[in-house]
Amino acid sequence: LIIPEAVTEKNLKQMIAQMEEVCAFLHTQIMGIDTKVSVHVLKPIITVTGIGKNKKDQLILSTQIKPGNDLILTKWIGIEGTFMIAEKFEKELLSRYSFSFIQTAKKYREQINLAPEAATAGKSGVTAMYSVSEGGIFGALWEFAEAGGVGLEIDLKKIPVKQETIELCEFYGLNPYELLSGGSMLIAADDGNGLVRELEKEGISSAIIGKVVDGNDRIVYNGEDRRFLEPAKQDEIYQLFES
């Protein structure tokens, strides 16, 4: 932790308590915390290094994605960006949206834990997994395919997105498909329908959004229209915050 001089011991204890609460939820623990005070920062900066163990023959790597796999997306795109926008611009948004609408958007913070779907997918014998994050679903699709040297055929209409995400993006002129999407995971599997059923048993929403194909073309279809995916751009959330 790098904290400004204005942070009190009480503030520091609150931050550490929040970290411990998250770790307890994820069944992990904090090995150590190094704290420094700096006159060069205006807000606390927290850098985390996560350490995990697994057996070599049980590793599921993004590079293992292969042609013929179904491509499954868990939860919904843009939920991380949605709750960040709702939290940061709540006062401004209340001029147009109801209080309950904003609260619903802010509650998406509770959906960013990927541990449950990763565990379910791991037990289901999937081919590869990739966490959707900066650059949104379009960026993640490109990076996932690039890691395995494969092509993609994606149906835009099958990509799940919440109404709150759509409306907040329309309000600020953002592209929801390039919006910060932590909490959503891309999974490549031979039997996409079987995996969707297994995830449903655990209360995890998911959908098959396309196929992995030979070649290097990564195409998103929207009815008769199509577009080729490109490497991830700057995430929409940063453009909004900078403006």
Secondary structure as GFF3:
##gff-version 3
##sequence-region A 1 243
A	DSSP	beta_strand	2	3	.	.	.	ID=ss1
A	DSSP	alpha_helix	9	25	.	.	.	ID=ss2
A	DSSP	beta_strand	36	37	.	.	.	ID=ss3
A	DSSP	three_ten_helix	56	58	.	.	.	ID=ss4
A	DSSP	three_ten_helix	62	64	.	.	.	ID=ss5
A	DSSP	beta_strand	70	74	.	.	.	ID=ss6
A	DSSP	alpha_helix	79	88	.	.	.	ID=ss7
A	DSSP	alpha_helix	90	93	.	.	.	ID=ss8
A	DSSP	alpha_helix	99	106	.	.	.	ID=ss9
A	DSSP	three_ten_helix	107	111	.	.	.	ID=ss10
A	DSSP	alpha_helix	115	123	.	.	.	ID=ss11
A	DSSP	beta_strand	128	132	.	.	.	ID=ss12
A	DSSP	alpha_helix	136	148	.	.	.	ID=ss13
A	DSSP	beta_strand	151	155	.	.	.	ID=ss14
A	DSSP	three_ten_helix	156	158	.	.	.	ID=ss15
A	DSSP	alpha_helix	163	172	.	.	.	ID=ss16
A	DSSP	three_ten_helix	176	178	.	.	.	ID=ss17
A	DSSP	beta_strand	184	189	.	.	.	ID=ss18
A	DSSP	alpha_helix	192	201	.	.	.	ID=ss19
A	DSSP	beta_strand	206	213	.	.	.	ID=ss20
A	DSSP	beta_strand	218	222	.	.	.	ID=ss21
A	DSSP	beta_strand	225	228	.	.	.	ID=ss22
A	DSSP	alpha_helix	236	242	.	.	.	ID=ss23
###
